[in-house]
């Protein structure tokens, strides 16, 4: 039987964990996590942990200033 569980990070619905056999695969609903779409994980908790890390990294990248371009 196929099982699924929503993955929510800080109140934000980001995807679904789907169990079709021995492991779980991620179905991304949030464009920030599209690189994780279809990736297999041992359980939904690990999936949520990785999704949280990717979201935090994306947030941090948006907050960094653009590199200073010097005239050569």
PDB file of N, H, CA, C and O in Angstrom:
ATOM      1  N   UNK A   1       0.834  -1.179   0.000  1.00  0.00           N
ATOM      2  CA  UNK A   1       0.000   0.000   0.000  1.00  0.00           C
ATOM      3  C   UNK A   1       0.884   1.249   0.000  1.00  0.00           C
ATOM      4  O   UNK A   1       1.849   1.333   0.760  1.00  0.00           O
ATOM      5  N   UNK A   2       0.558   2.191  -0.834  1.00  0.00           N
ATOM      6  H   UNK A   2      -0.226   2.123  -1.451  1.00  0.00           H
ATOM      7  CA  UNK A   2       1.299   3.449  -0.909  1.00  0.00           C
ATOM      8  C   UNK A   2       0.840   4.370   0.218  1.00  0.00           C
ATOM      9  O   UNK A   2      -0.355   4.569   0.435  1.00  0.00           O
ATOM     10  N   UNK A   3       1.818   4.923   0.924  1.00  0.00           N
ATOM     11  H   UNK A   3       2.789   4.761   0.747  1.00  0.00           H
ATOM     12  CA  UNK A   3       1.537   5.894   1.984  1.00  0.00           C
ATOM     13  C   UNK A   3       2.132   7.231   1.585  1.00  0.00           C
ATOM     14  O   UNK A   3       3.112   7.283   0.842  1.00  0.00           O
ATOM     15  N   UNK A   4       1.540   8.317   2.077  1.00  0.00           N
ATOM     16  H   UNK A   4       0.744   8.274   2.680  1.00  0.00           H
ATOM     17  CA  UNK A   4       2.126   9.641   1.845  1.00  0.00           C
ATOM     18  C   UNK A   4       1.947  10.491   3.090  1.00  0.00           C
ATOM     19  O   UNK A   4       1.018  10.307   3.877  1.00  0.00           O
ATOM     20  N   UNK A   5       2.871  11.428   3.236  1.00  0.00           N
ATOM     21  H   UNK A   5       3.625  11.578   2.597  1.00  0.00           H
ATOM     22  CA  UNK A   5       2.828  12.366   4.361  1.00  0.00           C
ATOM     23  C   UNK A   5       3.250  13.737   3.866  1.00  0.00           C
ATOM     24  O   UNK A   5       4.225  13.855   3.124  1.00  0.00           O
ATOM     25  N   UNK A   6       2.528  14.774   4.267  1.00  0.00           N
ATOM     26  H   UNK A   6       1.736  14.678   4.869  1.00  0.00           H
ATOM     27  CA  UNK A   6       2.951  16.123   3.877  1.00  0.00           C
ATOM     28  C   UNK A   6       4.238  16.502   4.611  1.00  0.00           C
ATOM     29  O   UNK A   6       4.452  16.106   5.757  1.00  0.00           O
ATOM     30  N   UNK A   7       5.077  17.264   3.944  1.00  0.00           N
ATOM     31  H   UNK A   7       4.903  17.586   3.013  1.00  0.00           H
ATOM     32  CA  UNK A   7       6.300  17.793   4.558  1.00  0.00           C
ATOM     33  C   UNK A   7       6.109  19.299   4.683  1.00  0.00           C
ATOM     34  O   UNK A   7       5.925  20.004   3.691  1.00  0.00           O
ATOM     35  N   UNK A   8       6.155  19.770   5.904  1.00  0.00           N
ATOM     36  H   UNK A   8       6.304  19.198   6.711  1.00  0.00           H
ATOM     37  CA  UNK A   8       5.955  21.187   6.202  1.00  0.00           C
ATOM     38  C   UNK A   8       7.158  21.686   6.997  1.00  0.00           C
ATOM     39  O   UNK A   8       7.563  21.070   7.983  1.00  0.00           O
ATOM     40  N   UNK A   9       7.715  22.792   6.563  1.00  0.00           N
ATOM     41  H   UNK A   9       7.386  23.292   5.762  1.00  0.00           H
ATOM     42  CA  UNK A   9       8.867  23.402   7.240  1.00  0.00           C
ATOM     43  C   UNK A   9       8.460  24.806   7.671  1.00  0.00           C
ATOM     44  O   UNK A   9       8.141  25.652   6.836  1.00  0.00           O
ATOM     45  N   UNK A  10       8.474  25.046   8.976  1.00  0.00           N
ATOM     46  H   UNK A  10       8.733  24.358   9.655  1.00  0.00           H
ATOM     47  CA  UNK A  10       8.134  26.362   9.535  1.00  0.00           C
ATOM     48  C   UNK A  10       6.799  26.881   8.988  1.00  0.00           C
ATOM     49  O   UNK A  10       6.687  28.050   8.618  1.00  0.00           O
ATOM     50  N   UNK A  11       5.790  26.006   8.941  1.00  0.00           N
ATOM     51  H   UNK A  11       5.881  25.056   9.242  1.00  0.00           H
ATOM     52  CA  UNK A  11       4.465  26.393   8.478  1.00  0.00           C
ATOM     53  C   UNK A  11       4.319  26.497   6.968  1.00  0.00           C
ATOM     54  O   UNK A  11       3.283  26.942   6.475  1.00  0.00           O
ATOM     55  N   UNK A  12       5.327  26.100   6.243  1.00  0.00           N
ATOM     56  H   UNK A  12       6.169  25.738   6.644  1.00  0.00           H
ATOM     57  CA  UNK A  12       5.335  26.195   4.775  1.00  0.00           C
ATOM     58  C   UNK A  12       5.265  24.789   4.185  1.00  0.00           C
ATOM     59  O   UNK A  12       6.164  23.978   4.409  1.00  0.00           O
ATOM     60  N   UNK A  13       4.201  24.493   3.433  1.00  0.00           N
ATOM     61  H   UNK A  13       3.471  25.152   3.251  1.00  0.00           H
ATOM     62  CA  UNK A  13       4.056  23.191   2.786  1.00  0.00           C
ATOM     63  C   UNK A  13       5.049  23.134   1.632  1.00  0.00           C
ATOM     64  O   UNK A  13       4.951  23.914   0.685  1.00  0.00           O
ATOM     65  N   UNK A  14       6.012  22.203   1.712  1.00  0.00           N
ATOM     66  H   UNK A  14       6.092  21.569   2.481  1.00  0.00           H
ATOM     67  CA  UNK A  14       7.079  22.167   0.713  1.00  0.00           C
ATOM     68  C   UNK A  14       7.062  20.919  -0.162  1.00  0.00           C
ATOM     69  O   UNK A  14       7.680  20.900  -1.226  1.00  0.00           O
ATOM     70  N   UNK A  15       6.359  19.878   0.277  1.00  0.00           N
ATOM     71  H   UNK A  15       5.856  19.893   1.141  1.00  0.00           H
ATOM     72  CA  UNK A  15       6.328  18.666  -0.532  1.00  0.00           C
ATOM     73  C   UNK A  15       5.639  17.524   0.167  1.00  0.00           C
ATOM     74  O   UNK A  15       5.021  17.686   1.219  1.00  0.00           O
ATOM     75  N   UNK A  16       5.763  16.351  -0.450  1.00  0.00           N
ATOM     76  H   UNK A  16       6.266  16.219  -1.305  1.00  0.00           H
ATOM     77  CA  UNK A  16       5.106  15.153   0.061  1.00  0.00           C
ATOM     78  C   UNK A  16       6.121  14.018   0.109  1.00  0.00           C
ATOM     79  O   UNK A  16       6.905  13.826  -0.820  1.00  0.00           O
ATOM     80  N   UNK A  17       6.091  13.275   1.204  1.00  0.00           N
ATOM     81  H   UNK A  17       5.454  13.431   1.959  1.00  0.00           H
ATOM     82  CA  UNK A  17       6.878  12.057   1.332  1.00  0.00           C
ATOM     83  C   UNK A  17       5.991  10.904   0.886  1.00  0.00           C
ATOM     84  O   UNK A  17       4.887  10.726   1.400  1.00  0.00           O
ATOM     85  N   UNK A  18       6.481  10.117  -0.076  1.00  0.00           N
ATOM     86  H   UNK A  18       7.378  10.262  -0.493  1.00  0.00           H
ATOM     87  CA  UNK A  18       5.700   8.998  -0.603  1.00  0.00           C
ATOM     88  C   UNK A  18       6.484   7.707  -0.380  1.00  0.00           C
ATOM     89  O   UNK A  18       7.651   7.603  -0.756  1.00  0.00           O
ATOM     90  N   UNK A  19       5.826   6.729   0.237  1.00  0.00           N
ATOM     91  H   UNK A  19       4.878   6.814   0.543  1.00  0.00           H
ATOM     92  CA  UNK A  19       6.433   5.435   0.500  1.00  0.00           C
ATOM     93  C   UNK A  19       5.791   4.414  -0.420  1.00  0.00           C
ATOM     94  O   UNK A  19       4.599   4.125  -0.308  1.00  0.00           O
ATOM     95  N   UNK A  20       6.583   3.871  -1.326  1.00  0.00           N
ATOM     96  H   UNK A  20       7.551   4.105  -1.417  1.00  0.00           H
ATOM     97  CA  UNK A  20       6.067   2.865  -2.247  1.00  0.00           C
ATOM     98  C   UNK A  20       6.729   1.510  -2.037  1.00  0.00           C
ATOM     99  O   UNK A  20       6.267   0.505  -2.576  1.00  0.00           O
ATOM    100  N   UNK A  21       7.806   1.475  -1.258  1.00  0.00           N
ATOM    101  H   UNK A  21       8.181   2.292  -0.820  1.00  0.00           H
ATOM    102  CA  UNK A  21       8.489   0.207  -0.975  1.00  0.00           C
ATOM    103  C   UNK A  21       9.284   0.350   0.315  1.00  0.00           C
ATOM    104  O   UNK A  21       8.716   0.677   1.357  1.00  0.00           O
ATOM    105  N   UNK A  22      10.582   0.110   0.260  1.00  0.00           N
ATOM    106  H   UNK A  22      11.044  -0.156  -0.586  1.00  0.00           H
ATOM    107  CA  UNK A  22      11.416   0.132   1.462  1.00  0.00           C
ATOM    108  C   UNK A  22      11.829   1.527   1.889  1.00  0.00           C
ATOM    109  O   UNK A  22      12.189   1.734   3.048  1.00  0.00           O
ATOM    110  N   UNK A  23      11.783   2.492   0.976  1.00  0.00           N
ATOM    111  H   UNK A  23      11.490   2.324   0.035  1.00  0.00           H
ATOM    112  CA  UNK A  23      12.202   3.841   1.347  1.00  0.00           C
ATOM    113  C   UNK A  23      11.134   4.850   0.915  1.00  0.00           C
ATOM    114  O   UNK A  23      10.086   4.486   0.382  1.00  0.00           O
ATOM    115  N   UNK A  24      11.430   6.107   1.160  1.00  0.00           N
ATOM    116  H   UNK A  24      12.282   6.402   1.592  1.00  0.00           H
ATOM    117  CA  UNK A  24      10.506   7.198   0.867  1.00  0.00           C
ATOM    118  C   UNK A  24      11.112   8.080  -0.210  1.00  0.00           C
ATOM    119  O   UNK A  24      12.324   8.290  -0.223  1.00  0.00           O
ATOM    120  N   UNK A  25      10.292   8.599  -1.113  1.00  0.00           N
ATOM    121  H   UNK A  25       9.307   8.428  -1.102  1.00  0.00           H
ATOM    122  CA  UNK A  25      10.811   9.572  -2.075  1.00  0.00           C
ATOM    123  C   UNK A  25      10.040  10.881  -1.926  1.00  0.00           C
ATOM    124  O   UNK A  25       8.876  10.909  -1.526  1.00  0.00           O
ATOM    125  N   UNK A  26      10.729  11.944  -2.261  1.00  0.00           N
ATOM    126  H   UNK A  26      11.674  11.921  -2.587  1.00  0.00           H
ATOM    127  CA  UNK A  26      10.215  13.295  -2.077  1.00  0.00           C
ATOM    128  C   UNK A  26       9.570  13.787  -3.360  1.00  0.00           C
ATOM    129  O   UNK A  26      10.129  13.647  -4.447  1.00  0.00           O
ATOM    130  N   UNK A  27       8.384  14.365  -3.218  1.00  0.00           N
ATOM    131  H   UNK A  27       7.930  14.479  -2.334  1.00  0.00           H
ATOM    132  CA  UNK A  27       7.697  15.029  -4.326  1.00  0.00           C
ATOM    133  C   UNK A  27       7.648  16.513  -3.952  1.00  0.00           C
ATOM    134  O   UNK A  27       6.892  16.917  -3.069  1.00  0.00           O
ATOM    135  N   UNK A  28       8.459  17.307  -4.633  1.00  0.00           N
ATOM    136  H   UNK A  28       9.073  16.978  -5.350  1.00  0.00           H
ATOM    137  CA  UNK A  28       8.578  18.732  -4.299  1.00  0.00           C
ATOM    138  C   UNK A  28       7.362  19.517  -4.759  1.00  0.00           C
ATOM    139  O   UNK A  28       6.877  19.334  -5.876  1.00  0.00           O
ATOM    140  N   UNK A  29       6.876  20.387  -3.894  1.00  0.00           N
ATOM    141  H   UNK A  29       7.270  20.535  -2.987  1.00  0.00           H
ATOM    142  CA  UNK A  29       5.799  21.307  -4.221  1.00  0.00           C
ATOM    143  C   UNK A  29       6.308  22.744  -4.222  1.00  0.00           C
ATOM    144  O   UNK A  29       5.647  23.646  -4.737  1.00  0.00           O
ATOM    145  N   UNK A  30       7.472  22.946  -3.650  1.00  0.00           N
ATOM    146  H   UNK A  30       8.010  22.214  -3.232  1.00  0.00           H
ATOM    147  CA  UNK A  30       8.080  24.271  -3.557  1.00  0.00           C
ATOM    148  C   UNK A  30       9.226  24.347  -4.566  1.00  0.00           C
ATOM    149  O   UNK A  30      10.106  23.486  -4.563  1.00  0.00           O
ATOM    150  N   UNK A  31       9.228  25.369  -5.432  1.00  0.00           N
ATOM    151  H   UNK A  31       8.514  26.068  -5.435  1.00  0.00           H
ATOM    152  CA  UNK A  31      10.288  25.479  -6.449  1.00  0.00           C
ATOM    153  C   UNK A  31      11.706  25.510  -5.876  1.00  0.00           C
ATOM    154  O   UNK A  31      12.646  25.080  -6.544  1.00  0.00           O
ATOM    155  N   UNK A  32      11.872  26.004  -4.668  1.00  0.00           N
ATOM    156  H   UNK A  32      11.109  26.354  -4.125  1.00  0.00           H
ATOM    157  CA  UNK A  32      13.200  26.061  -4.058  1.00  0.00           C
ATOM    158  C   UNK A  32      13.757  24.653  -3.850  1.00  0.00           C
ATOM    159  O   UNK A  32      14.973  24.461  -3.828  1.00  0.00           O
ATOM    160  N   UNK A  33      12.875  23.679  -3.699  1.00  0.00           N
ATOM    161  H   UNK A  33      11.888  23.836  -3.717  1.00  0.00           H
ATOM    162  CA  UNK A  33      13.298  22.310  -3.428  1.00  0.00           C
ATOM    163  C   UNK A  33      13.197  21.393  -4.640  1.00  0.00           C
ATOM    164  O   UNK A  33      13.234  20.172  -4.489  1.00  0.00           O
ATOM    165  N   UNK A  34      13.072  21.948  -5.823  1.00  0.00           N
ATOM    166  H   UNK A  34      13.042  22.940  -5.945  1.00  0.00           H
ATOM    167  CA  UNK A  34      12.888  21.112  -7.013  1.00  0.00           C
ATOM    168  C   UNK A  34      14.050  20.157  -7.262  1.00  0.00           C
ATOM    169  O   UNK A  34      13.854  19.104  -7.869  1.00  0.00           O
ATOM    170  N   UNK A  35      15.254  20.497  -6.810  1.00  0.00           N
ATOM    171  H   UNK A  35      15.414  21.353  -6.317  1.00  0.00           H
ATOM    172  CA  UNK A  35      16.400  19.586  -6.983  1.00  0.00           C
ATOM    173  C   UNK A  35      16.257  18.316  -6.135  1.00  0.00           C
ATOM    174  O   UNK A  35      16.907  17.309  -6.420  1.00  0.00           O
ATOM    175  N   UNK A  36      15.418  18.354  -5.106  1.00  0.00           N
ATOM    176  H   UNK A  36      14.891  19.172  -4.875  1.00  0.00           H
ATOM    177  CA  UNK A  36      15.198  17.182  -4.262  1.00  0.00           C
ATOM    178  C   UNK A  36      14.064  16.292  -4.780  1.00  0.00           C
ATOM    179  O   UNK A  36      13.856  15.195  -4.262  1.00  0.00           O
ATOM    180  N   UNK A  37      13.338  16.752  -5.787  1.00  0.00           N
ATOM    181  H   UNK A  37      13.507  17.643  -6.208  1.00  0.00           H
ATOM    182  CA  UNK A  37      12.206  16.004  -6.311  1.00  0.00           C
ATOM    183  C   UNK A  37      12.654  14.621  -6.790  1.00  0.00           C
ATOM    184  O   UNK A  37      13.542  14.506  -7.636  1.00  0.00           O
ATOM    185  N   UNK A  38      12.035  13.581  -6.245  1.00  0.00           N
ATOM    186  H   UNK A  38      11.314  13.675  -5.558  1.00  0.00           H
ATOM    187  CA  UNK A  38      12.361  12.216  -6.631  1.00  0.00           C
ATOM    188  C   UNK A  38      13.491  11.576  -5.842  1.00  0.00           C
ATOM    189  O   UNK A  38      13.764  10.389  -6.019  1.00  0.00           O
ATOM    190  N   UNK A  39      14.155  12.336  -4.974  1.00  0.00           N
ATOM    191  H   UNK A  39      13.932  13.300  -4.830  1.00  0.00           H
ATOM    192  CA  UNK A  39      15.254  11.789  -4.170  1.00  0.00           C
ATOM    193  C   UNK A  39      14.676  10.858  -3.107  1.00  0.00           C
ATOM    194  O   UNK A  39      13.643  11.151  -2.505  1.00  0.00           O
ATOM    195  N   UNK A  40      15.357   9.732  -2.883  1.00  0.00           N
ATOM    196  H   UNK A  40      16.196   9.494  -3.372  1.00  0.00           H
ATOM    197  CA  UNK A  40      14.906   8.735  -1.905  1.00  0.00           C
ATOM    198  C   UNK A  40      15.570   8.972  -0.557  1.00  0.00           C
ATOM    199  O   UNK A  40      16.748   9.322  -0.481  1.00  0.00           O
ATOM    200  N   UNK A  41      14.792   8.775   0.508  1.00  0.00           N
ATOM    201  H   UNK A  41      13.835   8.490   0.446  1.00  0.00           H
ATOM    202  CA  UNK A  41      15.250   8.950   1.883  1.00  0.00           C
ATOM    203  C   UNK A  41      14.795   7.746   2.704  1.00  0.00           C
ATOM    204  O   UNK A  41      13.832   7.076   2.332  1.00  0.00           O
ATOM    205  N   UNK A  42      15.478   7.464   3.819  1.00  0.00           N
ATOM    206  H   UNK A  42      16.261   8.008   4.121  1.00  0.00           H
ATOM    207  CA  UNK A  42      15.076   6.325   4.645  1.00  0.00           C
ATOM    208  C   UNK A  42      13.747   6.546   5.379  1.00  0.00           C
ATOM    209  O   UNK A  42      13.025   5.592   5.668  1.00  0.00           O
ATOM    210  N   UNK A  43      13.429   7.830   5.680  1.00  0.00           N
ATOM    211  H   UNK A  43      14.016   8.605   5.445  1.00  0.00           H
ATOM    212  CA  UNK A  43      12.189   8.122   6.395  1.00  0.00           C
ATOM    213  C   UNK A  43      11.812   9.599   6.203  1.00  0.00           C
ATOM    214  O   UNK A  43      12.654  10.396   5.789  1.00  0.00           O
ATOM    215  N   UNK A  44      10.570   9.972   6.493  1.00  0.00           N
ATOM    216  H   UNK A  44       9.886   9.324   6.829  1.00  0.00           H
ATOM    217  CA  UNK A  44      10.132  11.360   6.311  1.00  0.00           C
ATOM    218  C   UNK A  44      10.884  12.360   7.193  1.00  0.00           C
ATOM    219  O   UNK A  44      11.033  13.522   6.816  1.00  0.00           O
ATOM    220  N   UNK A  45      11.355  11.924   8.352  1.00  0.00           N
ATOM    221  H   UNK A  45      11.234  10.980   8.658  1.00  0.00           H
ATOM    222  CA  UNK A  45      12.087  12.830   9.244  1.00  0.00           C
ATOM    223  C   UNK A  45      13.403  13.280   8.601  1.00  0.00           C
ATOM    224  O   UNK A  45      13.772  14.453   8.678  1.00  0.00           O
ATOM    225  N   UNK A  46      14.101  12.341   7.972  1.00  0.00           N
ATOM    226  H   UNK A  46      13.802  11.389   7.910  1.00  0.00           H
ATOM    227  CA  UNK A  46      15.357  12.696   7.281  1.00  0.00           C
ATOM    228  C   UNK A  46      15.061  13.601   6.088  1.00  0.00           C
ATOM    229  O   UNK A  46      15.818  14.529   5.799  1.00  0.00           O
ATOM    230  N   UNK A  47      13.976  13.329   5.411  1.00  0.00           N
ATOM    231  H   UNK A  47      13.361  12.576   5.646  1.00  0.00           H
ATOM    232  CA  UNK A  47      13.563  14.157   4.284  1.00  0.00           C
ATOM    233  C   UNK A  47      13.306  15.596   4.740  1.00  0.00           C
ATOM    234  O   UNK A  47      13.753  16.543   4.093  1.00  0.00           O
ATOM    235  N   UNK A  48      12.594  15.756   5.843  1.00  0.00           N
ATOM    236  H   UNK A  48      12.231  14.987   6.368  1.00  0.00           H
ATOM    237  CA  UNK A  48      12.300  17.090   6.371  1.00  0.00           C
ATOM    238  C   UNK A  48      13.586  17.793   6.816  1.00  0.00           C
ATOM    239  O   UNK A  48      13.730  19.003   6.636  1.00  0.00           O
ATOM    240  N   UNK A  49      14.517  17.034   7.394  1.00  0.00           N
ATOM    241  H   UNK A  49      14.400  16.051   7.540  1.00  0.00           H
ATOM    242  CA  UNK A  49      15.789  17.623   7.843  1.00  0.00           C
ATOM    243  C   UNK A  49      16.567  18.186   6.658  1.00  0.00           C
ATOM    244  O   UNK A  49      17.080  19.303   6.726  1.00  0.00           O
ATOM    245  N   UNK A  50      16.657  17.424   5.583  1.00  0.00           N
ATOM    246  H   UNK A  50      16.240  16.517   5.527  1.00  0.00           H
ATOM    247  CA  UNK A  50      17.382  17.875   4.396  1.00  0.00           C
ATOM    248  C   UNK A  50      16.661  19.051   3.741  1.00  0.00           C
ATOM    249  O   UNK A  50      17.307  20.009   3.314  1.00  0.00           O
ATOM    250  N   UNK A  51      15.350  18.992   3.659  1.00  0.00           N
ATOM    251  H   UNK A  51      14.826  18.214   4.005  1.00  0.00           H
ATOM    252  CA  UNK A  51      14.577  20.095   3.082  1.00  0.00           C
ATOM    253  C   UNK A  51      14.793  21.379   3.879  1.00  0.00           C
ATOM    254  O   UNK A  51      14.926  22.459   3.304  1.00  0.00           O
ATOM    255  N   UNK A  52      14.827  21.256   5.200  1.00  0.00           N
ATOM    256  H   UNK A  52      14.719  20.379   5.667  1.00  0.00           H
ATOM    257  CA  UNK A  52      15.069  22.419   6.070  1.00  0.00           C
ATOM    258  C   UNK A  52      16.443  23.024   5.780  1.00  0.00           C
ATOM    259  O   UNK A  52      16.578  24.246   5.722  1.00  0.00           O
ATOM    260  N   UNK A  53      17.461  22.182   5.598  1.00  0.00           N
ATOM    261  H   UNK A  53      17.351  21.189   5.645  1.00  0.00           H
ATOM    262  CA  UNK A  53      18.810  22.663   5.291  1.00  0.00           C
ATOM    263  C   UNK A  53      18.859  23.386   3.936  1.00  0.00           C
ATOM    264  O   UNK A  53      19.494  24.433   3.807  1.00  0.00           O
ATOM    265  N   UNK A  54      18.189  22.822   2.940  1.00  0.00           N
ATOM    266  H   UNK A  54      17.674  21.971   3.045  1.00  0.00           H
ATOM    267  CA  UNK A  54      18.175  23.439   1.608  1.00  0.00           C
ATOM    268  C   UNK A  54      17.459  24.793   1.664  1.00  0.00           C
ATOM    269  O   UNK A  54      17.920  25.761   1.059  1.00  0.00           O
ATOM    270  N   UNK A  55      16.347  24.866   2.380  1.00  0.00           N
ATOM    271  H   UNK A  55      15.973  24.080   2.871  1.00  0.00           H
ATOM    272  CA  UNK A  55      15.632  26.144   2.514  1.00  0.00           C
ATOM    273  C   UNK A  55      16.484  27.179   3.239  1.00  0.00           C
ATOM    274  O   UNK A  55      16.514  28.346   2.847  1.00  0.00           O
ATOM    275  N   UNK A  56      17.174  26.757   4.293  1.00  0.00           N
ATOM    276  H   UNK A  56      17.150  25.810   4.611  1.00  0.00           H
ATOM    277  CA  UNK A  56      18.038  27.685   5.040  1.00  0.00           C
ATOM    278  C   UNK A  56      19.173  28.187   4.157  1.00  0.00           C
ATOM    279  O   UNK A  56      19.519  29.368   4.199  1.00  0.00           O
ATOM    280  N   UNK A  57      19.748  27.306   3.366  1.00  0.00           N
ATOM    281  H   UNK A  57      19.467  26.347   3.332  1.00  0.00           H
ATOM    282  CA  UNK A  57      20.838  27.707   2.464  1.00  0.00           C
ATOM    283  C   UNK A  57      20.312  28.693   1.410  1.00  0.00           C
ATOM    284  O   UNK A  57      20.982  29.676   1.093  1.00  0.00           O
ATOM    285  N   UNK A  58      19.124  28.433   0.874  1.00  0.00           N
ATOM    286  H   UNK A  58      18.580  27.635   1.132  1.00  0.00           H
ATOM    287  CA  UNK A  58      18.540  29.327  -0.130  1.00  0.00           C
ATOM    288  C   UNK A  58      18.242  30.695   0.473  1.00  0.00           C
ATOM    289  O   UNK A  58      18.449  31.722  -0.173  1.00  0.00           O
ATOM    290  N   UNK A  59      17.760  30.706   1.698  1.00  0.00           N
ATOM    291  H   UNK A  59      17.592  29.871   2.222  1.00  0.00           H
ATOM    292  CA  UNK A  59      17.502  31.974   2.379  1.00  0.00           C
ATOM    293  C   UNK A  59      18.793  32.744   2.592  1.00  0.00           C
ATOM    294  O   UNK A  59      18.842  33.955   2.378  1.00  0.00           O
ATOM    295  N   UNK A  60      19.838  32.045   3.015  1.00  0.00           N
ATOM    296  H   UNK A  60      19.798  31.061   3.189  1.00  0.00           H
ATOM    297  CA  UNK A  60      21.132  32.679   3.245  1.00  0.00           C
ATOM    298  C   UNK A  60      21.740  33.216   1.972  1.00  0.00           C
ATOM    299  O   UNK A  60      22.361  34.279   1.987  1.00  0.00           O
ATOM    300  N   UNK A  61      21.576  32.507   0.871  1.00  0.00           N
ATOM    301  H   UNK A  61      21.071  31.643   0.859  1.00  0.00           H
ATOM    302  CA  UNK A  61      22.131  32.945  -0.416  1.00  0.00           C
ATOM    303  C   UNK A  61      21.449  34.215  -0.890  1.00  0.00           C
ATOM    304  O   UNK A  61      22.084  35.075  -1.499  1.00  0.00           O
ATOM    305  N   UNK A  62      20.151  34.336  -0.612  1.00  0.00           N
ATOM    306  H   UNK A  62      19.635  33.637  -0.118  1.00  0.00           H
ATOM    307  CA  UNK A  62      19.432  35.546  -1.029  1.00  0.00           C
ATOM    308  C   UNK A  62      19.818  36.752  -0.202  1.00  0.00           C
ATOM    309  O   UNK A  62      19.671  37.890  -0.648  1.00  0.00           O
ATOM    310  N   UNK A  63      20.314  36.510   1.009  1.00  0.00           N
ATOM    311  H   UNK A  63      20.434  35.586   1.372  1.00  0.00           H
ATOM    312  CA  UNK A  63      20.666  37.626   1.883  1.00  0.00           C
ATOM    313  C   UNK A  63      22.098  38.115   1.690  1.00  0.00           C
ATOM    314  O   UNK A  63      22.462  39.192   2.163  1.00  0.00           O
ATOM    315  N   UNK A  64      22.902  37.323   0.997  1.00  0.00           N
ATOM    316  H   UNK A  64      22.606  36.448   0.613  1.00  0.00           H
ATOM    317  CA  UNK A  64      24.287  37.722   0.774  1.00  0.00           C
ATOM    318  C   UNK A  64      24.353  38.817  -0.293  1.00  0.00           C
ATOM    319  O   UNK A  64      23.617  38.756  -1.279  1.00  0.00           O
ATOM    320  N   UNK A  65      25.210  39.804  -0.116  1.00  0.00           N
ATOM    321  H   UNK A  65      25.807  39.854   0.684  1.00  0.00           H
ATOM    322  CA  UNK A  65      25.355  40.833  -1.144  1.00  0.00           C
ATOM    323  C   UNK A  65      26.020  40.276  -2.379  1.00  0.00           C
ATOM    324  O   UNK A  65      26.754  39.291  -2.304  1.00  0.00           O
ATOM    325  N   UNK A  66      25.772  40.893  -3.505  1.00  0.00           N
ATOM    326  H   UNK A  66      25.176  41.693  -3.567  1.00  0.00           H
ATOM    327  CA  UNK A  66      26.435  40.491  -4.733  1.00  0.00           C
ATOM    328  C   UNK A  66      27.923  40.814  -4.633  1.00  0.00           C
ATOM    329  O   UNK A  66      28.297  41.806  -4.007  1.00  0.00           O
ATOM    330  N   UNK A  67      28.764  40.002  -5.231  1.00  0.00           N
ATOM    331  H   UNK A  67      28.460  39.196  -5.740  1.00  0.00           H
ATOM    332  CA  UNK A  67      30.204  40.280  -5.162  1.00  0.00           C
ATOM    333  C   UNK A  67      30.532  41.621  -5.835  1.00  0.00           C
ATOM    334  O   UNK A  67      29.919  42.001  -6.832  1.00  0.00           O
ATOM    335  N   UNK A  68      31.493  42.310  -5.273  1.00  0.00           N
ATOM    336  H   UNK A  68      31.991  42.002  -4.462  1.00  0.00           H
ATOM    337  CA  UNK A  68      31.905  43.596  -5.809  1.00  0.00           C
ATOM    338  C   UNK A  68      32.701  43.372  -7.088  1.00  0.00           C
ATOM    339  O   UNK A  68      33.683  42.631  -7.096  1.00  0.00           O
ATOM    340  N   UNK A  69      32.276  44.009  -8.153  1.00  0.00           N
ATOM    341  H   UNK A  69      31.478  44.611  -8.146  1.00  0.00           H
ATOM    342  CA  UNK A  69      32.983  43.886  -9.436  1.00  0.00           C
ATOM    343  C   UNK A  69      33.957  45.051  -9.537  1.00  0.00           C
ATOM    344  O   UNK A  69      33.564  46.217  -9.539  1.00  0.00           O
ATOM    345  N   UNK A  70      35.223  44.708  -9.621  1.00  0.00           N
ATOM    346  H   UNK A  70      35.543  43.760  -9.619  1.00  0.00           H
ATOM    347  CA  UNK A  70      36.239  45.766  -9.731  1.00  0.00           C
ATOM    348  C   UNK A  70      36.621  45.969 -11.186  1.00  0.00           C
ATOM    349  O   UNK A  70      36.634  45.031 -11.983  1.00  0.00           O
ATOM    350  N   UNK A  71      36.925  47.194 -11.507  1.00  0.00           N
ATOM    351  H   UNK A  71      36.914  47.956 -10.860  1.00  0.00           H
ATOM    352  CA  UNK A  71      37.363  47.497 -12.881  1.00  0.00           C
ATOM    353  C   UNK A  71      38.824  47.108 -13.015  1.00  0.00           C
ATOM    354  O   UNK A  71      39.650  47.480 -12.182  1.00  0.00           O
ATOM    355  N   UNK A  72      39.136  46.374 -14.040  1.00  0.00           N
ATOM    356  H   UNK A  72      38.465  46.071 -14.717  1.00  0.00           H
ATOM    357  CA  UNK A  72      40.524  45.918 -14.235  1.00  0.00           C
ATOM    358  C   UNK A  72      41.255  46.818 -15.190  1.00  0.00           C
ATOM    359  O   UNK A  72      42.431  46.591 -15.475  1.00  0.00           O
TER     360      UNK A  72
END
